[in-house]
Amino acid sequence: MAQVTLTVNKRSFTIACEEGQEKRLEKLAAYVDERVQNISAAGVVRTESNLMSLTAILLADELLEAQDSAPQSGNNDNAEDFSKKLQEALQKQETEYAKQVDALTDSVEKLAESLK
């Protein structure tokens, strides 16, 4: 398990993380710190707890906006398209198997006739 030291609002803290995730966590902490500094510079809050709460709310708002603007129907269309193609491929394979069974049945019937 790796450890990484992050700084947000001029406060450093060390957390454990999976190996290789250090850079990602540093990038995320830098983004949060940037948002904290922007809100702090605006002077809209007075206490650190209010600053962190407002930052968390604004980050949650960004996340929800990103989720809302993501093409939800596109994912469904892709899934439906994949499902349709899969069904068509299965039907084609089923038809091919039926032909093979018919051919085997004919061969067995001919063999049975020749043995009489």
C-alpha positions in Angstrom: 0.0 0.0 0.0 1.4 3.4 -1.0 1.1 6.7 0.8 0.7 10.2 -0.6 0.8 13.6 1.0 -1.8 16.0 -0.3 -2.3 19.7 0.4 -5.7 21.4 0.4 -6.2 24.9 1.8 -2.6 25.1 3.0 -3.1 21.9 5.1 -1.2 18.8 4.4 -2.4 15.3 5.1 -1.1 11.8 4.3 -3.4 9.1 3.1 -2.9 5.5 2.0 -3.7 4.5 -1.5 -3.1 1.7 -4.0 0.2 1.6 -5.7 0.2 3.8 -8.8 -2.7 6.0 -7.7 -0.5 8.7 -6.1 -0.4 11.0 -9.2 -4.2 10.8 -9.6 -4.8 11.7 -6.0 -2.4 14.6 -6.2 -4.2 15.8 -9.3 -7.6 15.5 -7.6 -6.3 17.3 -4.5 -4.9 20.1 -6.7 -8.3 20.5 -8.3 -10.1 20.7 -5.0 -7.5 23.1 -3.7 -7.9 25.3 -6.7 -11.7 25.4 -6.1 -11.1 26.2 -2.4 -8.8 29.0 -3.2 -11.2 30.5 -5.8 -14.0 30.5 -3.3 -11.8 31.8 -0.5 -10.6 34.7 -2.7 -14.2 35.6 -3.4 -14.7 36.2 0.3 -18.1 34.6 0.5 -17.4 32.5 3.6 -15.6 33.3 6.8 -14.8 30.0 8.5 -12.8 27.1 7.1 -15.6 24.6 7.8 -18.0 26.8 5.7 -15.4 27.1 3.0 -15.0 23.3 2.8 -18.7 22.8 2.9 -19.3 25.3 0.1 -16.5 23.8 -2.0 -18.0 20.3 -1.5 -21.4 21.5 -2.6 -20.0 23.3 -5.7 -18.0 20.2 -6.6 -21.1 18.0 -6.2 -23.0 20.5 -8.5 -20.2 20.2 -11.1 -20.5 16.4 -10.9 -24.3 16.4 -11.3 -24.1 18.8 -14.2 -21.6 16.5 -15.9 -23.8 13.5 -15.3 -26.9 15.3 -16.5 -25.2 16.4 -19.7 -23.8 12.9 -20.5 -25.5 11.3 -23.4 -27.7 8.8 -21.5 -29.7 7.8 -24.6 -26.5 7.1 -26.5 -25.6 4.4 -24.1 -29.1 2.8 -24.4 -28.9 3.1 -28.2 -25.5 1.3 -28.2 -26.8 -1.4 -25.8 -29.9 -1.9 -27.9 -27.9 -2.0 -31.1 -25.5 -4.5 -29.6 -28.4 -6.6 -28.4 -30.1 -6.6 -31.8 -26.8 -7.6 -33.5 -26.3 -10.4 -30.9 -29.9 -11.7 -31.5 -29.3 -11.7 -35.3 -26.0 -13.5 -34.9 -27.7 -16.1 -32.7 -30.5 -16.6 -35.1 -28.1 -17.1 -38.0 -26.1 -19.6 -35.9 -29.3 -21.4 -35.0 -30.3 -21.6 -38.7 -26.9 -23.0 -39.5 -27.2 -25.7 -36.8 -30.6 -26.6 -38.0 -29.2 -27.2 -41.5 -26.4 -29.3 -40.1 -28.9 -31.4 -38.1 -31.0 -31.9 -41.2 -28.0 -33.0 -43.2 -27.0 -35.5 -40.5 -30.6 -36.8 -40.3 -30.6 -37.4 -44.1 -27.2 -39.2 -43.8 -28.5 -41.4 -41.0 -31.7 -42.2 -42.9 -29.7 -43.1 -46.1 -27.4 -45.3 -44.0 -30.4 -47.0 -42.4 -32.0 -47.7 -45.8 -28.7 -49.2 -47.2 -28.5 -51.6 -44.3 -32.0 -53.1 -44.9 
